[in-house]
Amino acid sequence: MATQEENIYYELKKLSNLFARRILGKRSKKLAGNKISRSQAMMLAYIIDRQDKEKIYQKDIEEVFSIRRSTATETLKKLEEAKAIVRVQSKTDKRLKEIIPTEKTLSLKLDLQKNIHQLSSMLFVGITESELESFKNTLMKMRLNLEKDPSCNQ
């Protein structure tokens, strides 16, 4: 019999999978001709969403997705090979390369935003602001607990 903690882990994993499937649908496969994974597509969704708001660099991807530099490098390399992004040297800091979605990728932006809005409408039905705040705080505490563990940062 699974413990309550194990059940929470499995529920979070299921929610993550459903979230990615609902947001991206078949678009990620269409975009790169079946060359990118769901996790790469989620990263691409983040890049598309943030593109108008701020410049995005690899260090941002590492932080947002809590991944190692090597993982981010490989993922971005695959997205570049799939012609989903380009990396351009920053004009202000020669050590950084800005991540920019291609025109092909940007053609999905409106669909992606619509899907996110629809998902939010479905996901939060019957959940109060107070419950959402508690959930967010609990998730943050769990993440911080894991970040304190040296084995999670190897």
Contacts in CASP RR format, 6 or more apart in sequence:
PFRMAT RR
TARGET T0000
AUTHOR 0000-0000-0000
METHOD contacts of the structure
MODEL  1
MATQEENIYYELKKLSNLFARRILGKRSKKLAGNKISRSQAMMLAYIIDR
QDKEKIYQKDIEEVFSIRRSTATETLKKLEEAKAIVRVQSKTDKRLKEII
PTEKTLSLKLDLQKNIHQLSSMLFVGITESELESFKNTLMKMRLNLEKDP
SCNQ
2 10 0 8 1.000
19 119 0 8 1.000
19 123 0 8 1.000
20 38 0 8 1.000
20 39 0 8 1.000
20 41 0 8 1.000
20 42 0 8 1.000
21 38 0 8 1.000
22 115 0 8 1.000
22 119 0 8 1.000
22 122 0 8 1.000
23 42 0 8 1.000
23 45 0 8 1.000
23 112 0 8 1.000
23 115 0 8 1.000
23 116 0 8 1.000
23 119 0 8 1.000
24 38 0 8 1.000
24 41 0 8 1.000
24 42 0 8 1.000
24 45 0 8 1.000
24 112 0 8 1.000
24 115 0 8 1.000
25 115 0 8 1.000
27 41 0 8 1.000
27 108 0 8 1.000
27 111 0 8 1.000
27 112 0 8 1.000
28 36 0 8 1.000
28 38 0 8 1.000
28 40 0 8 1.000
28 41 0 8 1.000
28 44 0 8 1.000
29 36 0 8 1.000
31 41 0 8 1.000
31 44 0 8 1.000
31 82 0 8 1.000
31 84 0 8 1.000
31 104 0 8 1.000
31 105 0 8 1.000
31 108 0 8 1.000
32 79 0 8 1.000
32 82 0 8 1.000
32 83 0 8 1.000
32 84 0 8 1.000
33 82 0 8 1.000
35 78 0 8 1.000
35 81 0 8 1.000
35 82 0 8 1.000
36 44 0 8 1.000
36 78 0 8 1.000
36 79 0 8 1.000
36 82 0 8 1.000
36 84 0 8 1.000
39 75 0 8 1.000
40 75 0 8 1.000
40 78 0 8 1.000
40 79 0 8 1.000
42 65 0 8 1.000
43 61 0 8 1.000
43 65 0 8 1.000
43 75 0 8 1.000
43 76 0 8 1.000
43 79 0 8 1.000
44 79 0 8 1.000
44 84 0 8 1.000
44 85 0 8 1.000
44 101 0 8 1.000
44 105 0 8 1.000
45 112 0 8 1.000
46 56 0 8 1.000
46 61 0 8 1.000
46 64 0 8 1.000
46 65 0 8 1.000
47 56 0 8 1.000
47 61 0 8 1.000
47 85 0 8 1.000
47 99 0 8 1.000
47 101 0 8 1.000
47 105 0 8 1.000
48 101 0 8 1.000
48 105 0 8 1.000
48 106 0 8 1.000
48 108 0 8 1.000
48 109 0 8 1.000
48 112 0 8 1.000
49 112 0 8 1.000
49 113 0 8 1.000
49 116 0 8 1.000
50 56 0 8 1.000
51 100 0 8 1.000
51 101 0 8 1.000
51 106 0 8 1.000
51 109 0 8 1.000
55 90 0 8 1.000
55 98 0 8 1.000
56 98 0 8 1.000
56 99 0 8 1.000
57 90 0 8 1.000
57 96 0 8 1.000
57 97 0 8 1.000
57 98 0 8 1.000
57 99 0 8 1.000
58 69 0 8 1.000
58 72 0 8 1.000
58 73 0 8 1.000
58 76 0 8 1.000
58 96 0 8 1.000
58 97 0 8 1.000
58 99 0 8 1.000
59 96 0 8 1.000
61 67 0 8 1.000
61 72 0 8 1.000
61 75 0 8 1.000
61 76 0 8 1.000
61 99 0 8 1.000
62 68 0 8 1.000
62 69 0 8 1.000
62 72 0 8 1.000
65 72 0 8 1.000
66 143 0 8 1.000
66 147 0 8 1.000
67 75 0 8 1.000
76 85 0 8 1.000
76 87 0 8 1.000
76 99 0 8 1.000
79 85 0 8 1.000
80 86 0 8 1.000
80 87 0 8 1.000
83 102 0 8 1.000
83 104 0 8 1.000
84 101 0 8 1.000
84 102 0 8 1.000
84 104 0 8 1.000
84 105 0 8 1.000
85 99 0 8 1.000
85 100 0 8 1.000
85 101 0 8 1.000
85 102 0 8 1.000
85 105 0 8 1.000
86 99 0 8 1.000
86 100 0 8 1.000
86 102 0 8 1.000
87 97 0 8 1.000
87 98 0 8 1.000
87 99 0 8 1.000
87 100 0 8 1.000
88 97 0 8 1.000
88 98 0 8 1.000
88 100 0 8 1.000
89 96 0 8 1.000
89 97 0 8 1.000
89 98 0 8 1.000
90 96 0 8 1.000
90 97 0 8 1.000
90 98 0 8 1.000
124 132 0 8 1.000
127 135 0 8 1.000
146 152 0 8 1.000
147 153 0 8 1.000
END
